[in-house]
Amino acid sequence: QVQLVESGGGLVQPGGSLRLSCAASGSIFSAYVMGWYRQAPGNQRELVAAISTGGYTDYADSVKDRFTISRDNAENTVYLQMNSLKPEDTAVYYCNARHNILVMKNYWGQGTQVTVSS
């Protein structure tokens, strides 16, 4: 079992930055792909960014070149640096951990609210 706790959300103005953190209760570096998803009211949850155990990354087209995902394996923590934020980035952001092989091992955090508004 893996527990994930997100933090770092808040209210920012358009063009501002936020850094989200996701702390895992146990070691996840050995076999888990980590990802950030987001969901706005009335919308589907969508993948924002993902990072493999080997450090390979992938991003949604809407956030590419603005967001950066990273992981600190020693601290069992994944980050999402969000720059040049836009109002359409407003959503609840969720951290996800998915086992590379045992795909039923798929865990979610509670989410953290990000609001981009003037």
Stockholm file with secondary structure:
# STOCKHOLM 1.0

chainA/1-118         QVQLVESGGGLVQPGGSLRLSCAASGSIFSAYVMGWYRQAPGNQRELVAAISTGGYTDYADSVKDRFTISRDNAENTVYLQMNSLKPEDTAVYYCNARHNILVMKNYWGQGTQVTVSS
#=GR chainA/1-118 SS CCCEEEECCEEECTTCCEEEEEEESSCCTTTEEEEEEEECTTSCCEEEEEECTTCCEEECTTTTTTEEEEEEGGGTEEEEEECSCCGGGCEEEEEEEEESSCTTCEEECCCEEEEECC
#=GC SS_cons         CCCEEEECCEEECTTCCEEEEEEESSCCTTTEEEEEEEECTTSCCEEEEEECTTCCEEECTTTTTTEEEEEEGGGTEEEEEECSCCGGGCEEEEEEEEESSCTTCEEECCCEEEEECC
//
